[in-house]
Amino acid sequence: MVPVLLAVQCCAMSRAGSYFSRRRGLAEFISAGPLASVLEELTRRLEEKGYCPSTIQGYVRAARHVTYSIERRQLARRDRTLPGLRRFARTHCASCRCPHRETAASANFYSCTPHLLPILIRAGLAPEPRRTPFADELAAYDKYMAEVKGLSEETRAIQRRALAPVLRALMPRGRFDPARMTGVALQSHVSTLAGTRSPHTVHRTVAIRDFLRFLQTRGIDTTKALAMLKGPKVVSPLSSRKALTMPQMRALLAPLMCREPLAMRDLAIVLLLGQVGLRRADVTRLTIHDFNGRAGILRVQRSKSRRAFELPVPDETREAILRYVRHGRPSVATPALFVAHAFPYDAGITTSAVSGLVARAFRRSGIEHLSNGAHVLRHTLATHLVAAKQPLKAIADVMRHRAIDTTVRYTRVDLDRLRAAVCPWPEETTDVQPGTT
């Protein structure tokens, strides 16, 4: 028997039903039923998050088909999970018999499920999600990285994602057993990935080593495993090949030179990455108070090196930021300098959004390059400074490298470009006449 949360009479207009017209009876369909309070809670949460009315309307209409099927006992409890609800969206629309039919599974069905499922779980209408394997160990490791090593959230997330599949492979039953993390088992796991020689393999090896050191702090001896573990050496492309040329940089910026608010934001971010050398995480942490437009100074409060910096901003970048703040940035409560231009507005931009806008700029410009990530713009700045024969110490200060060895890698010689630059060696000639010594 479905638990009755709140009986709503058809004649009473609910908060969720107010988004729909009474003419076709859709508002009454939304407001009716013993699970109407689920839709009320969903509507309230979407409003609090700042979603626009049209989005709320689409999400609530899709959610009503879920609650209607639960009321009719057409959606089993075991299927009320995130994958199960998304399967329901595909199969239900093909044979929908609800009072207001849906003939196609729109994006609203898939997008509303992450908002709807927690409400169903709290109401006792869906099973509790299964506990993630090794959640306690990963949480303790995350605390160690944050408090002992002082790593940023982005770096810690990379380490956790790299380590989780290793633990699942060594302990398939989901129970943590440090005795299984032997040097032989770990080296065998890394060797299976060595054929790809990708940076992801290196990340996984680094995460394993760091986790073994973390286990030592908890009294577990992992000395032998650390000594045996050897990761594959991945030779990364030369920095000069990663870097964009000046014509490519101009082509990358060209599609962003318009008055659209989104283009203004993307232009300012791309210039900060390519002319100031910020990392994408630095961009997401900037607030409106960190930028001094008159002096052309940008303050990075929390950098990768856990230090604050004040950086001079080139005139082109300064003008792009001012133009975005004055004419493109939405009026929102968040202090973030760069905000999302989709609902909900009141949120700063994320690191994945920074990578996405750079990749989008590459596609629009038609540039085919070795990489289209955000970090390639930082590589471009460092490589051009090396090409301009700037001192390594000055380059390290601009890039905010704590060790000069990190800057030295940008000085590696690209032999292909060197061969193209040099003149051919002249053929050897001799003035000695034949028959003479």
C-alpha positions as CSV (number, residue, x, y, z in Angstrom):
1,M,0.0,0.0,0.0
2,V,1.4,3.3,-1.0
3,P,1.8,5.6,2.0
4,V,-0.5,8.6,1.9
5,L,1.6,11.7,2.3
6,L,-1.0,14.4,1.7
7,A,-4.3,14.1,0.0
8,V,-5.0,17.0,-2.3
9,Q,-8.4,17.5,-3.7
10,C,-8.8,18.1,-7.4
11,C,-10.6,21.3,-6.7
12,A,-7.7,22.7,-4.8
13,M,-4.9,24.3,-6.8
14,S,-1.5,23.2,-5.5
15,R,1.8,25.0,-5.8
16,A,2.9,22.6,-8.5
17,G,-0.4,22.9,-10.3
18,S,-0.1,26.6,-10.5
19,Y,2.5,26.3,-13.2
20,F,-0.1,24.7,-15.5
21,S,-3.3,25.8,-17.2
22,R,-6.7,24.6,-16.0
23,R,-8.1,24.5,-19.6
24,R,-7.1,21.0,-20.5
25,G,-7.2,19.7,-16.9
26,L,-3.5,19.4,-16.6
27,A,-3.3,21.5,-13.5
28,E,-5.9,19.2,-11.8
29,F,-3.9,16.1,-12.9
30,I,-0.7,17.6,-11.3
31,S,-2.5,18.6,-8.1
32,A,-4.4,15.3,-7.6
33,G,-3.4,12.0,-6.2
34,P,-2.0,10.8,-2.8
35,L,1.6,11.7,-3.8
36,A,0.9,15.3,-4.6
37,S,3.1,16.4,-1.7
38,V,6.1,14.9,-3.5
39,L,5.5,17.3,-6.4
40,E,5.0,20.1,-3.9
41,E,8.3,19.4,-2.4
42,L,10.0,19.1,-5.8
43,T,8.5,22.4,-6.9
44,R,9.6,24.2,-3.7
45,R,13.2,22.9,-4.1
46,L,13.4,23.9,-7.7
47,E,12.2,27.4,-6.9
48,E,14.8,27.7,-4.1
49,K,17.5,26.7,-6.5
50,G,16.5,29.4,-9.0
51,Y,15.2,27.4,-11.9
52,C,13.0,29.3,-14.4
53,P,9.3,28.6,-14.6
54,S,9.5,26.7,-17.9
55,T,12.1,24.4,-16.5
56,I,10.1,23.8,-13.3
57,Q,7.0,23.1,-15.4
58,G,8.8,20.5,-17.5
59,Y,10.4,18.8,-14.5
60,V,7.1,18.6,-12.5
61,R,5.2,17.2,-15.5
62,A,7.7,14.5,-16.0
63,A,7.7,13.7,-12.2
64,R,3.9,13.4,-12.2
65,H,4.2,10.5,-14.6
66,V,6.5,8.8,-12.1
67,T,4.2,9.4,-9.1
68,Y,1.1,8.4,-11.1
69,S,2.8,5.1,-12.0
70,I,3.8,4.5,-8.3
71,E,0.1,5.2,-7.3
72,R,-1.0,2.7,-9.9
73,R,1.6,0.2,-8.8
74,Q,3.2,0.1,-12.2
75,L,6.7,1.0,-11.0
76,A,8.2,-1.5,-8.6
77,R,10.1,-0.3,-5.6
78,R,13.3,-2.0,-6.7
79,D,13.2,0.1,-9.9
80,R,12.9,3.4,-8.1
81,T,16.6,4.1,-8.4
82,L,18.5,6.5,-10.6
83,P,19.1,3.9,-13.4
84,G,15.7,2.5,-12.9
85,L,13.9,5.9,-13.3
86,R,15.9,6.6,-16.4
87,R,14.9,3.2,-17.8
88,F,11.3,4.0,-16.9
89,A,11.5,7.3,-18.9
90,R,12.5,5.4,-22.0
91,T,9.9,2.6,-21.7
92,H,7.0,4.5,-20.2
93,C,6.7,7.1,-23.0
94,A,6.4,4.3,-25.6
95,S,3.3,3.0,-23.9
96,C,2.0,5.8,-21.8
97,R,-1.6,5.4,-20.6
98,C,-1.6,8.4,-18.2
99,P,-4.5,11.0,-18.4
100,H,-2.0,13.4,-20.1
101,R,0.1,11.2,-22.3
102,E,3.8,11.7,-23.2
103,T,4.8,10.4,-26.6
104,A,8.5,10.9,-26.3
105,A,11.0,10.8,-23.5
106,S,12.1,14.4,-23.3
107,A,15.2,15.6,-21.5
108,N,13.0,16.7,-18.6
109,F,12.5,13.0,-17.7
110,Y,16.3,12.4,-17.4
111,S,17.0,15.8,-15.8
112,C,14.4,15.7,-13.1
113,T,15.3,12.3,-11.7
114,P,18.3,13.6,-9.6
115,H,16.0,16.1,-7.9
116,L,13.0,13.7,-7.5
117,L,14.8,10.6,-6.2
118,P,16.0,12.1,-2.8
119,I,12.4,13.2,-2.1
120,L,11.1,9.7,-2.8
121,I,13.8,8.2,-0.6
122,R,12.9,10.5,2.3
123,A,9.2,9.7,1.9
124,G,9.9,6.0,2.1
125,L,8.9,5.5,-1.5
126,A,12.3,4.4,-2.8
127,P,15.1,2.2,-1.4
128,E,18.0,3.8,0.3
129,P,21.0,4.0,-2.1
130,R,23.6,1.3,-1.5
131,R,26.7,2.4,0.3
132,T,29.6,3.1,-1.9
133,P,32.4,0.5,-1.4
134,F,35.4,1.7,0.6
135,A,33.6,5.0,1.4
136,D,35.1,5.1,4.9
137,E,38.7,4.5,3.6
138,L,38.3,7.1,0.8
139,A,36.9,9.6,3.3
140,A,39.8,9.1,5.7
141,Y,42.3,9.3,2.8
142,D,40.6,12.6,1.7
143,K,40.9,14.0,5.2
144,Y,44.6,13.1,5.2
145,M,45.2,14.8,1.8
146,A,43.3,18.0,3.0
147,E,44.7,18.3,6.5
148,V,48.2,16.8,6.2
149,K,49.2,17.6,2.6
150,G,47.0,20.6,2.1
151,L,45.8,19.5,-1.4
152,S,43.0,21.3,-3.1
153,E,39.5,19.8,-3.6
154,E,40.2,19.3,-7.3
155,T,43.4,17.4,-6.7
156,R,41.8,15.3,-4.0
157,A,39.0,14.4,-6.3
158,I,41.4,13.2,-9.0
159,Q,43.3,11.1,-6.4
160,R,40.0,9.5,-5.2
161,R,38.8,8.7,-8.7
162,A,42.2,7.1,-9.5
163,L,42.3,5.0,-6.4
164,A,38.7,3.7,-6.3
165,P,39.1,1.3,-9.2
166,V,42.3,-0.1,-7.7
167,L,40.5,-1.0,-4.5
168,R,37.6,-2.5,-6.4
169,A,40.0,-4.6,-8.5
170,L,42.0,-5.9,-5.5
171,M,39.0,-6.4,-3.2
172,P,36.0,-7.3,-5.3
173,R,33.8,-8.1,-2.3
174,G,33.9,-4.5,-1.2
175,R,35.6,-5.1,2.2
176,F,38.9,-3.3,2.8
177,D,41.8,-5.6,3.6
178,P,45.2,-4.0,3.6
179,A,46.8,-7.4,3.4
180,R,45.7,-7.6,-0.2
181,M,47.7,-4.5,-1.1
182,T,50.9,-6.3,-1.7
183,G,53.6,-5.2,-4.0
184,V,53.0,-8.1,-6.4
185,A,49.3,-7.4,-6.6
186,L,49.7,-3.7,-7.1
187,Q,52.5,-4.1,-9.7
188,S,50.4,-6.6,-11.6
189,H,47.5,-4.2,-11.6
190,V,49.6,-1.3,-12.9
191,S,51.3,-3.6,-15.5
192,T,47.9,-4.3,-17.1
193,L,47.5,-0.6,-17.7
194,A,51.0,0.0,-18.9
195,G,50.2,-0.8,-22.5
196,T,48.2,2.4,-22.8
197,R,51.0,4.7,-21.4
198,S,48.5,7.4,-20.8
199,P,48.6,10.1,-18.1
200,H,45.7,8.3,-16.4
201,T,48.0,5.4,-15.7
202,V,50.5,7.8,-14.1
203,H,47.7,9.3,-12.0
204,R,46.7,5.9,-10.8
205,T,50.2,5.0,-9.9
206,V,50.7,8.2,-8.0
207,A,47.5,7.7,-6.1
208,I,48.5,4.2,-5.1
209,R,51.8,5.4,-3.8
210,D,50.2,8.2,-1.9
211,F,47.6,5.8,-0.4
212,L,50.3,3.4,0.7
213,R,52.0,6.3,2.6
214,F,48.7,7.2,4.1
215,L,48.3,3.6,5.4
216,Q,51.7,4.0,7.0
217,T,50.4,6.9,9.1
218,R,47.7,4.4,10.4
219,G,50.3,1.9,11.5
220,I,50.2,-0.4,8.5
221,D,53.6,-1.4,7.1
222,T,53.6,-0.8,3.3
223,T,57.4,-0.4,2.9
224,K,57.8,-3.5,0.7
225,A,54.8,-2.6,-1.5
226,L,56.2,1.0,-2.0
227,A,59.6,-0.4,-3.0
228,M,58.2,-2.9,-5.5
229,L,55.7,-0.5,-7.2
230,K,57.1,0.9,-10.4
231,G,54.9,2.9,-12.7
232,P,55.3,3.1,-16.5
233,K,57.2,6.1,-17.8
234,V,55.0,8.3,-20.0
235,V,56.8,10.6,-22.3
236,S,54.6,13.7,-22.7
237,P,54.7,15.8,-25.9
238,L,57.1,18.7,-25.9
239,S,55.7,21.9,-24.5
240,S,56.5,23.6,-27.8
241,R,54.1,21.2,-29.6
242,K,51.4,21.7,-27.0
243,A,51.6,25.5,-27.3
244,L,49.4,27.5,-29.7
245,T,51.0,29.8,-32.2
246,M,50.1,33.5,-32.2
247,P,47.9,33.1,-35.3
248,Q,46.1,30.2,-33.6
249,M,45.6,32.3,-30.5
250,R,44.0,35.1,-32.6
251,A,41.8,32.6,-34.3
252,L,40.7,31.1,-31.0
253,L,39.7,34.5,-29.7
254,A,37.9,35.7,-32.9
255,P,34.5,33.9,-32.3
256,L,34.4,35.4,-28.8
257,M,34.6,39.0,-30.0
258,C,30.9,39.8,-29.8
259,R,28.4,41.4,-27.4
260,E,26.7,38.3,-26.2
261,P,27.0,38.0,-22.4
262,L,28.2,34.3,-22.6
263,A,30.9,35.3,-25.2
264,M,32.0,38.2,-23.0
265,R,32.5,35.8,-20.1
266,D,34.3,33.2,-22.2
267,L,36.6,35.8,-23.7
268,A,37.7,37.1,-20.3
269,I,38.3,33.6,-19.0
270,V,40.3,32.5,-22.1
271,L,42.5,35.7,-21.8
272,L,43.1,35.0,-18.1
273,L,44.2,31.5,-19.0
274,G,46.4,32.5,-21.9
275,Q,47.8,35.9,-20.9
276,V,47.9,35.7,-17.1
277,G,48.6,31.9,-16.8
278,L,45.8,31.1,-14.4
279,R,44.8,27.5,-13.8
280,R,41.1,26.7,-14.3
281,A,40.7,26.2,-10.5
282,D,42.1,29.7,-10.0
283,V,39.4,31.1,-12.3
284,T,36.6,29.4,-10.4
285,R,37.8,30.8,-7.0
286,L,37.9,34.4,-8.2
287,T,35.5,36.8,-6.6
288,I,34.3,40.2,-7.7
289,H,36.4,41.7,-5.0
290,D,39.7,40.1,-6.2
291,F,39.8,42.3,-9.3
292,N,41.0,45.9,-9.2
293,G,39.9,47.3,-12.5
294,R,41.6,50.7,-12.1
295,A,45.0,49.3,-11.1
296,G,44.8,46.3,-13.3
297,I,45.6,43.9,-10.5
298,L,44.1,40.5,-9.9
299,R,44.4,38.8,-6.5
300,V,44.4,35.0,-6.4
301,Q,43.5,34.1,-2.9
302,R,43.8,30.3,-2.9
303,S,46.2,28.9,-5.5
304,K,47.6,25.4,-6.0
305,S,50.6,26.3,-4.0
306,R,48.3,27.4,-1.1
307,R,49.7,31.0,-1.4
308,A,48.0,34.2,-2.3
309,F,49.3,36.3,-5.3
310,E,48.7,39.7,-6.8
311,L,49.1,39.6,-10.5
312,P,49.3,42.4,-13.1
313,V,46.7,42.0,-15.8
314,P,47.4,43.0,-19.4
315,D,45.3,45.7,-20.9
316,E,43.4,43.4,-23.2
317,T,42.5,41.1,-20.4
318,R,41.6,44.0,-18.1
319,E,39.2,45.5,-20.7
320,A,37.6,42.1,-21.3
321,I,36.9,41.6,-17.6
322,L,35.5,45.1,-17.2
323,R,33.3,44.6,-20.2
324,Y,31.9,41.4,-18.9
325,V,31.3,42.8,-15.4
326,R,29.5,45.9,-16.7
327,H,27.5,44.5,-19.6
328,G,27.5,40.6,-19.4
329,R,27.5,39.4,-15.8
330,P,24.0,38.7,-14.4
331,S,22.9,40.5,-11.3
332,V,23.2,37.7,-8.7
333,A,24.0,37.5,-5.0
334,T,27.1,35.3,-5.4
335,P,30.4,37.1,-5.1
336,A,32.0,34.8,-7.8
337,L,33.5,36.9,-10.6
338,F,32.4,34.4,-13.3
339,V,29.0,32.9,-12.9
340,A,26.9,30.3,-14.7
341,H,24.7,31.7,-17.5
342,A,22.1,29.0,-17.1
343,F,19.7,28.3,-14.3
344,P,20.4,28.4,-11.5
345,Y,22.2,31.7,-12.0
346,D,23.3,32.2,-8.4
347,A,26.3,29.9,-8.7
348,G,29.9,30.4,-9.7
349,I,31.4,28.7,-12.7
350,T,32.9,25.2,-12.2
351,T,36.2,23.7,-13.4
352,S,34.4,21.4,-15.8
353,A,32.6,24.5,-17.2
354,V,36.0,26.2,-17.8
355,S,37.2,23.2,-19.7
356,G,34.0,23.1,-21.6
357,L,34.1,26.7,-22.8
358,V,37.7,26.3,-23.9
359,A,36.8,23.2,-25.9
360,R,33.9,25.0,-27.4
361,A,36.1,27.9,-28.4
362,F,38.4,25.4,-30.2
363,R,35.5,23.9,-32.1
364,R,34.2,27.3,-33.2
365,S,37.6,28.5,-34.4
366,G,38.2,25.3,-36.3
367,I,41.6,24.8,-34.8
368,E,42.9,21.2,-34.9
369,H,45.4,20.9,-32.1
370,L,47.1,18.2,-30.0
371,S,44.9,19.2,-27.0
372,N,41.9,21.5,-26.6
373,G,41.9,21.6,-22.8
374,A,42.2,24.7,-20.6
375,H,45.7,24.0,-19.5
376,V,47.0,24.2,-23.1
377,L,46.6,28.0,-22.8
378,R,48.9,28.1,-19.7
379,H,51.4,26.0,-21.6
380,T,51.2,28.5,-24.5
381,L,52.1,31.4,-22.3
382,A,55.1,29.7,-20.7
383,T,56.4,28.5,-24.1
384,H,56.1,31.9,-25.6
385,L,58.0,33.4,-22.7
386,V,60.8,30.9,-23.2
387,A,60.8,31.7,-26.9
388,A,61.2,35.4,-26.0
389,K,64.3,34.5,-24.1
390,Q,63.0,35.6,-20.7
391,P,65.0,34.5,-17.7
392,L,63.8,31.3,-16.1
393,K,63.3,33.0,-12.7
394,A,61.0,35.5,-14.3
395,I,59.0,32.8,-16.1
396,A,58.8,30.8,-12.8
397,D,57.4,33.9,-11.1
398,V,54.8,34.5,-13.8
399,M,53.7,30.8,-13.8
400,R,53.9,30.8,-10.0
401,H,56.1,27.7,-9.9
402,R,57.6,27.0,-6.4
403,A,60.5,25.0,-7.9
404,I,62.6,26.2,-10.9
405,D,62.8,22.6,-12.1
406,T,59.1,22.8,-13.0
407,T,59.9,25.7,-15.4
408,V,62.9,24.0,-17.0
409,R,60.6,21.5,-18.8
410,Y,59.5,24.3,-21.1
411,T,63.0,24.6,-22.4
412,R,63.1,21.2,-23.9
413,V,64.2,21.3,-27.6
414,D,61.8,20.4,-30.3
415,L,64.1,18.7,-32.8
416,D,61.5,18.9,-35.7
417,R,61.2,22.6,-35.3
418,L,65.0,22.9,-34.9
419,R,65.6,21.1,-38.2
420,A,63.2,23.4,-40.0
421,A,65.0,26.4,-38.6
422,V,68.6,25.6,-39.4
423,C,70.2,25.9,-42.8
424,P,71.6,22.9,-44.5
425,W,75.3,22.2,-44.0
426,P,77.2,23.4,-47.2
427,E,78.9,20.7,-49.2
428,E,82.7,20.3,-48.5
429,T,84.8,21.9,-51.3
430,T,88.6,21.7,-51.8
431,D,91.1,23.8,-53.6
432,V,93.6,21.0,-54.0
433,Q,94.3,20.2,-57.6
434,P,94.2,16.6,-58.8
435,G,97.6,14.9,-58.7
436,T,99.0,17.2,-56.0
437,T,99.6,16.4,-52.4
